[in-house]
């Protein structure tokens, strides 16, 4: 039998050849690093279900942001845990709230770093849902009003971008209107457009103390079986003024990322969530995989699927490895 004319292995023969024809390039510029800030800790406190990740007081959150920035990561996204929670998440609106404090301190220390804020109520409500609850039902329009006020408070504190993650209908448009009316017309919105009700969020809920005290979030987060619906959600968010769209989680929804990339020209983010992160860390701890190789493979797959931006707890380590 004749040897084949086409030999794809020719271009895999050496590391230099592989670099020359590589189709997907991962860099620290692709990353947003999530940081947890908390009013209930006095020093960095490890999160048991997320090896290597901590809840930080504001002062140490600044140090963690600096560590990321010095490795070439351009942005962080902040999640806050307040000392006091109530039924409406009122502490999320305070000018001196935990996230508002962290925004000011990080921007003061690192003015060139992009500070993004998660806009949601689950971390601030005593029931753990992403909106206000009436007779066991998460109320959409009432929740949207609070979320809009929260976004304005973050912008007033100096946030560079707000990221509503609640999945209430119409919240992007209401937040856009509120930001514009408050003089923050240049603050972009990164919308969690296709956020699925996922089992991969477990470690995050421990970190943020945001586990629902009753029921679940399937009434507002998306059904994991649905792909076409994600395109509809993204289309609606763009029509309401979203500047960046997002798919969350990332690894189990690479097909949704790819479909979104093909359908929409807007910048596309993907959230490599806590459960995805922890699986890699635990596999490495047990000697089942090389952490560096597995992490970079996962992150590359997300970018290859079409993500322009990757939100990941792996970001500082990945940035160091990519720069090595």
C-alpha positions as a Markdown table, in Angstrom:
| # | Residue | x | y | z |
|---|---|---|---|---|
| 1 | Unk | 0.0 | 0.0 | 0.0 |
| 2 | Unk | 1.4 | 3.4 | -1.0 |
| 3 | Unk | 2.4 | 5.9 | 1.7 |
| 4 | Unk | -0.2 | 8.7 | 2.0 |
| 5 | Unk | 0.5 | 12.0 | 0.3 |
| 6 | Unk | -1.0 | 13.9 | 3.3 |
| 7 | Unk | 0.9 | 13.4 | 6.5 |
| 8 | Unk | -0.5 | 15.7 | 9.2 |
| 9 | Unk | 2.2 | 14.4 | 11.6 |
| 10 | Unk | 4.8 | 16.4 | 9.7 |
| 11 | Unk | 3.7 | 19.6 | 11.4 |
| 12 | Unk | 3.7 | 17.9 | 14.9 |
| 13 | Unk | 7.2 | 16.7 | 14.8 |
| 14 | Unk | 8.9 | 19.4 | 17.0 |
| 15 | Unk | 7.7 | 21.9 | 19.6 |
| 16 | Unk | 8.6 | 24.8 | 17.4 |
| 17 | Unk | 6.6 | 23.4 | 14.5 |
| 18 | Unk | 3.6 | 22.8 | 16.8 |
| 19 | Unk | 3.8 | 26.4 | 18.0 |
| 20 | Unk | 4.1 | 27.7 | 14.4 |
| 21 | Unk | 0.8 | 26.1 | 13.4 |
| 22 | Unk | -1.1 | 26.4 | 16.7 |
| 23 | Unk | -4.7 | 27.5 | 16.1 |
| 24 | Unk | -5.6 | 28.7 | 19.6 |
| 25 | Unk | -3.3 | 30.7 | 21.8 |
| 26 | Unk | -4.0 | 31.2 | 25.4 |
| 27 | Unk | -2.5 | 34.3 | 27.2 |
| 28 | Unk | -3.0 | 36.0 | 30.6 |
| 29 | Unk | -4.8 | 38.8 | 28.7 |
| 30 | Unk | -7.7 | 36.3 | 28.3 |
| 31 | Unk | -8.4 | 36.0 | 32.1 |
| 32 | Unk | -10.6 | 37.6 | 34.7 |
| 33 | Unk | -9.7 | 36.4 | 38.2 |
| 34 | Unk | -12.6 | 36.0 | 40.8 |
| 35 | Unk | -11.8 | 37.2 | 44.3 |
| 36 | Unk | -14.0 | 36.7 | 47.4 |
| 37 | Unk | -14.1 | 39.6 | 49.9 |
| 38 | Unk | -15.7 | 39.2 | 53.2 |
| 39 | Unk | -16.7 | 41.3 | 56.2 |
| 40 | Unk | -16.7 | 38.2 | 58.5 |
| 41 | Unk | -13.0 | 37.2 | 58.2 |
| 42 | Unk | -10.0 | 39.1 | 59.8 |
| 43 | Unk | -7.4 | 37.3 | 57.7 |
| 44 | Unk | -7.4 | 35.2 | 54.6 |
| 45 | Unk | -9.5 | 32.1 | 55.3 |
| 46 | Unk | -9.1 | 29.0 | 53.0 |
| 47 | Unk | -12.2 | 27.7 | 51.3 |
| 48 | Unk | -12.2 | 23.9 | 52.0 |
| 49 | Unk | -13.9 | 22.9 | 48.8 |
| 50 | Unk | -11.7 | 25.1 | 46.6 |
| 51 | Unk | -8.1 | 24.3 | 47.3 |
| 52 | Unk | -5.9 | 27.4 | 47.0 |
| 53 | Unk | -8.8 | 29.9 | 47.1 |
| 54 | Unk | -9.6 | 32.1 | 50.0 |
| 55 | Unk | -12.1 | 34.5 | 51.5 |
| 56 | Unk | -10.2 | 37.8 | 52.0 |
| 57 | Unk | -10.7 | 40.9 | 54.1 |
| 58 | Unk | -10.4 | 44.0 | 51.9 |
| 59 | Unk | -6.8 | 44.7 | 52.7 |
| 60 | Unk | -5.7 | 41.2 | 51.7 |
| 61 | Unk | -8.0 | 41.2 | 48.7 |
| 62 | Unk | -5.9 | 44.1 | 47.4 |
| 63 | Unk | -2.8 | 42.0 | 47.8 |
| 64 | Unk | -4.4 | 39.2 | 45.9 |
| 65 | Unk | -5.4 | 41.5 | 43.1 |
| 66 | Unk | -1.9 | 42.8 | 42.9 |
| 67 | Unk | -0.6 | 39.2 | 42.7 |
| 68 | Unk | -2.8 | 38.6 | 39.7 |
| 69 | Unk | -2.0 | 41.9 | 38.0 |
| 70 | Unk | 1.8 | 41.4 | 38.3 |
| 71 | Unk | 1.3 | 38.1 | 36.4 |
| 72 | Unk | -0.3 | 39.9 | 33.5 |
| 73 | Unk | -4.0 | 39.3 | 34.4 |
| 74 | Unk | -5.9 | 42.5 | 33.4 |
| 75 | Unk | -9.1 | 42.1 | 35.5 |
| 76 | Unk | -10.7 | 40.8 | 38.6 |
| 77 | Unk | -14.3 | 40.1 | 39.4 |
| 78 | Unk | -15.4 | 40.7 | 43.0 |
| 79 | Unk | -17.9 | 38.6 | 45.1 |
| 80 | Unk | -18.8 | 39.9 | 48.6 |
| 81 | Unk | -20.0 | 38.4 | 51.8 |
| 82 | Unk | -21.5 | 40.9 | 54.2 |
| 83 | Unk | -21.6 | 40.6 | 58.0 |
| 84 | Unk | -25.4 | 41.1 | 58.0 |
| 85 | Unk | -27.9 | 39.5 | 55.6 |
| 86 | Unk | -31.7 | 40.2 | 55.3 |
| 87 | Unk | -34.6 | 39.3 | 53.1 |
| 88 | Unk | -33.9 | 42.0 | 50.4 |
| 89 | Unk | -30.1 | 42.0 | 50.4 |
| 90 | Unk | -30.1 | 45.6 | 51.5 |
| 91 | Unk | -26.4 | 45.6 | 52.5 |
| 92 | Unk | -25.5 | 45.2 | 48.9 |
| 93 | Unk | -26.5 | 48.8 | 48.3 |
| 94 | Unk | -24.4 | 50.4 | 51.1 |
| 95 | Unk | -21.8 | 52.9 | 50.0 |
| 96 | Unk | -19.5 | 51.3 | 52.5 |
| 97 | Unk | -20.5 | 47.7 | 51.7 |
| 98 | Unk | -17.9 | 45.1 | 51.4 |
| 99 | Unk | -17.7 | 45.1 | 47.6 |
| 100 | Unk | -17.8 | 48.9 | 47.5 |
| 101 | Unk | -14.9 | 49.1 | 49.9 |
| 102 | Unk | -12.9 | 46.5 | 47.9 |
| 103 | Unk | -13.5 | 48.4 | 44.6 |
| 104 | Unk | -12.1 | 51.6 | 46.1 |
| 105 | Unk | -9.1 | 50.0 | 47.6 |
| 106 | Unk | -8.1 | 48.0 | 44.6 |
| 107 | Unk | -8.6 | 50.9 | 42.2 |
| 108 | Unk | -6.5 | 53.1 | 44.5 |
| 109 | Unk | -3.7 | 50.6 | 44.6 |
| 110 | Unk | -4.0 | 49.3 | 41.0 |
| 111 | Unk | -5.7 | 52.1 | 38.9 |
| 112 | Unk | -4.9 | 50.3 | 35.6 |
| 113 | Unk | -6.6 | 47.0 | 36.7 |
| 114 | Unk | -10.1 | 46.4 | 35.5 |
| 115 | Unk | -12.4 | 45.8 | 38.4 |
| 116 | Unk | -15.6 | 44.0 | 37.6 |
| 117 | Unk | -18.4 | 43.4 | 40.1 |
| 118 | Unk | -20.9 | 40.6 | 40.4 |
| 119 | Unk | -24.4 | 42.1 | 40.6 |
| 120 | Unk | -26.7 | 39.7 | 42.4 |
| 121 | Unk | -28.5 | 39.3 | 45.7 |
| 122 | Unk | -27.7 | 35.7 | 46.7 |
| 123 | Unk | -24.7 | 36.6 | 48.8 |
| 124 | Unk | -26.6 | 39.2 | 50.7 |
| 125 | Unk | -30.0 | 37.6 | 51.3 |
| 126 | Unk | -30.8 | 35.5 | 54.4 |
| 127 | Unk | -32.6 | 33.0 | 52.2 |
| 128 | Unk | -29.8 | 32.7 | 49.6 |
| 129 | Unk | -31.9 | 33.4 | 46.5 |
| 130 | Unk | -30.9 | 35.8 | 43.8 |
| 131 | Unk | -33.9 | 38.0 | 44.3 |
| 132 | Unk | -36.5 | 39.1 | 46.8 |
| 133 | Unk | -39.0 | 36.4 | 47.8 |
| 134 | Unk | -42.7 | 36.7 | 48.4 |
| 135 | Unk | -44.7 | 33.6 | 49.5 |
| 136 | Unk | -41.9 | 31.3 | 48.4 |
| 137 | Unk | -41.6 | 32.9 | 44.9 |
| 138 | Unk | -38.6 | 34.8 | 43.7 |
| 139 | Unk | -40.1 | 38.1 | 42.4 |
| 140 | Unk | -38.7 | 39.3 | 39.1 |
| 141 | Unk | -39.5 | 42.9 | 38.7 |
| 142 | Unk | -39.0 | 43.8 | 42.4 |
| 143 | Unk | -35.6 | 42.1 | 42.3 |
| 144 | Unk | -34.6 | 44.0 | 39.2 |
| 145 | Unk | -35.1 | 47.3 | 40.9 |
| 146 | Unk | -32.7 | 46.4 | 43.7 |
| 147 | Unk | -30.1 | 45.0 | 41.2 |
| 148 | Unk | -30.2 | 48.2 | 39.3 |
| 149 | Unk | -29.5 | 50.2 | 42.5 |
| 150 | Unk | -26.7 | 47.7 | 43.4 |
| 151 | Unk | -25.1 | 48.2 | 40.0 |
| 152 | Unk | -25.2 | 52.0 | 40.4 |
| 153 | Unk | -23.6 | 51.8 | 43.8 |
| 154 | Unk | -20.7 | 49.7 | 42.4 |
| 155 | Unk | -20.2 | 52.2 | 39.6 |
| 156 | Unk | -20.2 | 55.1 | 42.1 |
| 157 | Unk | -17.5 | 53.3 | 44.1 |
| 158 | Unk | -15.3 | 53.1 | 41.0 |
| 159 | Unk | -16.1 | 49.8 | 39.3 |
| 160 | Unk | -15.0 | 49.5 | 35.7 |
| 161 | Unk | -17.7 | 47.1 | 34.7 |
| 162 | Unk | -20.8 | 45.4 | 36.3 |
| 163 | Unk | -21.8 | 41.8 | 35.7 |
| 164 | Unk | -25.4 | 40.9 | 36.6 |
| 165 | Unk | -25.6 | 37.2 | 37.4 |
| 166 | Unk | -29.2 | 36.8 | 38.7 |
| 167 | Unk | -31.0 | 35.7 | 35.5 |
| 168 | Unk | -34.0 | 37.9 | 36.2 |
| 169 | Unk | -35.9 | 38.9 | 33.0 |
| 170 | Unk | -35.2 | 42.5 | 31.9 |
| 171 | Unk | -32.4 | 43.2 | 34.3 |
| 172 | Unk | -29.8 | 44.3 | 31.7 |
| 173 | Unk | -32.1 | 46.9 | 30.3 |
| 174 | Unk | -33.1 | 48.2 | 33.7 |
| 175 | Unk | -29.4 | 48.3 | 34.9 |
| 176 | Unk | -28.4 | 50.1 | 31.7 |
| 177 | Unk | -31.1 | 52.8 | 32.2 |
| 178 | Unk | -30.1 | 53.2 | 35.9 |
| 179 | Unk | -26.4 | 53.5 | 35.1 |
| 180 | Unk | -27.1 | 56.1 | 32.4 |
| 181 | Unk | -29.4 | 58.1 | 34.6 |
| 182 | Unk | -26.8 | 58.2 | 37.3 |
| 183 | Unk | -24.1 | 59.5 | 35.0 |
| 184 | Unk | -22.4 | 56.2 | 34.4 |
| 185 | Unk | -23.1 | 55.8 | 30.7 |
| 186 | Unk | -19.5 | 54.6 | 30.0 |
| 187 | Unk | -19.7 | 51.7 | 32.5 |
| 188 | Unk | -20.1 | 48.5 | 30.4 |
| 189 | Unk | -22.3 | 45.5 | 31.4 |
| 190 | Unk | -21.0 | 42.0 | 31.1 |
| 191 | Unk | -24.2 | 40.0 | 31.3 |
| 192 | Unk | -24.4 | 36.4 | 32.6 |
| 193 | Unk | -26.7 | 35.8 | 29.6 |
| 194 | Unk | -26.8 | 32.0 | 29.5 |
| 195 | Unk | -26.4 | 30.9 | 33.1 |
| 196 | Unk | -27.5 | 27.4 | 33.8 |
| 197 | Unk | -28.8 | 25.8 | 36.9 |
| 198 | Unk | -25.8 | 23.7 | 37.5 |
| 199 | Unk | -24.4 | 21.2 | 40.0 |
| 200 | Unk | -21.0 | 22.7 | 39.3 |
| 201 | Unk | -21.7 | 25.7 | 41.6 |
| 202 | Unk | -21.4 | 23.8 | 44.9 |
| 203 | Unk | -18.0 | 25.0 | 46.0 |
| 204 | Unk | -18.9 | 28.7 | 45.2 |
| 205 | Unk | -21.9 | 28.5 | 47.4 |
| 206 | Unk | -19.7 | 27.4 | 50.3 |
| 207 | Unk | -17.3 | 30.3 | 49.6 |
| 208 | Unk | -20.0 | 33.0 | 49.3 |
| 209 | Unk | -22.5 | 31.5 | 51.9 |
| 210 | Unk | -25.2 | 31.6 | 49.2 |
| 211 | Unk | -26.8 | 28.2 | 49.3 |
| 212 | Unk | -30.6 | 28.6 | 49.0 |
| 213 | Unk | -32.4 | 28.0 | 52.3 |
| 214 | Unk | -35.4 | 26.5 | 50.5 |
| 215 | Unk | -36.1 | 25.2 | 47.0 |
| 216 | Unk | -33.5 | 25.8 | 44.2 |
| 217 | Unk | -32.8 | 28.2 | 41.4 |
| 218 | Unk | -34.3 | 26.3 | 38.5 |
| 219 | Unk | -37.1 | 28.8 | 38.3 |
| 220 | Unk | -34.8 | 31.5 | 37.0 |
| 221 | Unk | -31.5 | 29.8 | 36.0 |
| 222 | Unk | -31.6 | 27.9 | 32.7 |
| 223 | Unk | -32.3 | 24.2 | 32.2 |
| 224 | Unk | -29.1 | 22.4 | 31.3 |
| 225 | Unk | -30.9 | 20.5 | 28.5 |
| 226 | Unk | -31.5 | 23.7 | 26.5 |
| 227 | Unk | -29.3 | 25.2 | 23.9 |
| 228 | Unk | -31.6 | 27.2 | 21.7 |
| 229 | Unk | -33.0 | 29.0 | 24.7 |
| 230 | Unk | -29.4 | 30.2 | 25.4 |
| 231 | Unk | -29.3 | 31.9 | 22.1 |
| 232 | Unk | -32.6 | 33.6 | 22.8 |
| 233 | Unk | -31.4 | 34.8 | 26.2 |
| 234 | Unk | -28.2 | 36.2 | 24.7 |
| 235 | Unk | -30.2 | 38.0 | 21.9 |
| 236 | Unk | -32.4 | 39.6 | 24.6 |
| 237 | Unk | -29.5 | 40.8 | 26.7 |
| 238 | Unk | -27.8 | 42.3 | 23.6 |
| 239 | Unk | -31.0 | 44.1 | 22.7 |
| 240 | Unk | -31.2 | 45.5 | 26.3 |
| 241 | Unk | -27.7 | 46.9 | 26.1 |
| 242 | Unk | -25.2 | 44.2 | 27.2 |
| 243 | Unk | -21.7 | 44.9 | 26.1 |
| 244 | Unk | -20.3 | 41.5 | 26.8 |
| 245 | Unk | -22.2 | 38.2 | 26.9 |
| 246 | Unk | -21.4 | 35.2 | 29.0 |
| 247 | Unk | -22.0 | 31.4 | 29.2 |
| 248 | Unk | -21.8 | 29.8 | 32.6 |
| 249 | Unk | -20.6 | 27.1 | 33.4 |
| 250 | Unk | -17.9 | 26.7 | 30.7 |
| 251 | Unk | -16.6 | 23.2 | 30.5 |
| 252 | Unk | -19.9 | 21.3 | 30.3 |
| 253 | Unk | -21.3 | 23.9 | 27.9 |
| 254 | Unk | -18.6 | 24.2 | 25.3 |
| 255 | Unk | -21.3 | 23.6 | 22.6 |
| 256 | Unk | -23.2 | 26.6 | 23.9 |
| 257 | Unk | -20.1 | 28.7 | 23.8 |
| 258 | Unk | -19.4 | 27.6 | 20.2 |
| 259 | Unk | -23.0 | 28.3 | 19.1 |
| 260 | Unk | -22.9 | 31.8 | 20.7 |
| 261 | Unk | -19.6 | 32.6 | 19.0 |
| 262 | Unk | -21.1 | 31.6 | 15.6 |
| 263 | Unk | -24.3 | 33.5 | 16.2 |
| 264 | Unk | -23.2 | 36.8 | 17.8 |
| 265 | Unk | -20.3 | 39.2 | 17.1 |
| 266 | Unk | -20.2 | 40.6 | 20.7 |
| 267 | Unk | -17.3 | 39.9 | 23.0 |
| 268 | Unk | -18.0 | 36.5 | 24.7 |
| 269 | Unk | -17.0 | 35.5 | 28.2 |
| 270 | Unk | -17.2 | 32.0 | 29.7 |
| 271 | Unk | -17.0 | 31.2 | 33.4 |
| 272 | Unk | -14.8 | 28.3 | 34.4 |
| 273 | Unk | -16.7 | 27.7 | 37.6 |
| 274 | Unk | -15.9 | 26.5 | 41.1 |
| 275 | Unk | -16.8 | 22.8 | 40.6 |
| 276 | Unk | -14.8 | 22.6 | 37.4 |
| 277 | Unk | -11.8 | 24.2 | 39.2 |
| 278 | Unk | -12.1 | 21.9 | 42.2 |
| 279 | Unk | -12.3 | 18.7 | 40.1 |
| 280 | Unk | -8.9 | 19.6 | 38.5 |
| 281 | Unk | -7.3 | 20.5 | 41.9 |
| 282 | Unk | -8.6 | 17.3 | 43.5 |
| 283 | Unk | -7.5 | 15.1 | 40.6 |
| 284 | Unk | -4.0 | 16.6 | 40.8 |
| 285 | Unk | -3.8 | 16.2 | 44.6 |
| 286 | Unk | -4.6 | 12.5 | 44.2 |
| 287 | Unk | -2.0 | 12.0 | 41.5 |
| 288 | Unk | -4.6 | 11.3 | 38.8 |
| 289 | Unk | -3.4 | 14.1 | 36.5 |
| 290 | Unk | -0.7 | 16.7 | 36.1 |
| 291 | Unk | -2.3 | 20.0 | 37.3 |
| 292 | Unk | -0.4 | 22.3 | 34.9 |
| 293 | Unk | -1.2 | 20.2 | 31.8 |
| 294 | Unk | -4.8 | 19.5 | 32.7 |
| 295 | Unk | -5.5 | 23.2 | 33.7 |
| 296 | Unk | -4.1 | 24.6 | 30.4 |
| 297 | Unk | -5.9 | 22.0 | 28.4 |
| 298 | Unk | -9.2 | 22.9 | 30.0 |
| 299 | Unk | -8.6 | 26.6 | 29.6 |
| 300 | Unk | -7.5 | 26.2 | 26.0 |
| 301 | Unk | -10.7 | 24.2 | 25.2 |
| 302 | Unk | -12.8 | 27.1 | 26.5 |
| 303 | Unk | -11.0 | 29.5 | 24.3 |
| 304 | Unk | -11.0 | 27.1 | 21.3 |
| 305 | Unk | -14.8 | 26.9 | 21.6 |
| 306 | Unk | -15.0 | 30.6 | 21.1 |
| 307 | Unk | -14.6 | 32.5 | 24.4 |
| 308 | Unk | -12.8 | 35.8 | 24.2 |
| 309 | Unk | -12.7 | 36.1 | 28.0 |
| 310 | Unk | -12.3 | 33.3 | 30.6 |
| 311 | Unk | -13.2 | 33.9 | 34.2 |
| 312 | Unk | -11.3 | 31.3 | 36.2 |
| 313 | Unk | -9.9 | 30.6 | 39.6 |
| 314 | Unk | -6.9 | 29.0 | 37.8 |
| 315 | Unk | -6.0 | 32.4 | 36.4 |
| 316 | Unk | -2.9 | 33.3 | 38.5 |
| 317 | Unk | -1.3 | 29.8 | 38.2 |
| 318 | Unk | -2.2 | 29.6 | 34.5 |
| 319 | Unk | -0.7 | 33.0 | 33.9 |
| 320 | Unk | 2.5 | 32.0 | 35.6 |
| 321 | Unk | 2.8 | 28.8 | 33.6 |
| 322 | Unk | 2.1 | 30.6 | 30.3 |
| 323 | Unk | 4.8 | 33.1 | 31.1 |
| 324 | Unk | 7.4 | 30.5 | 32.1 |
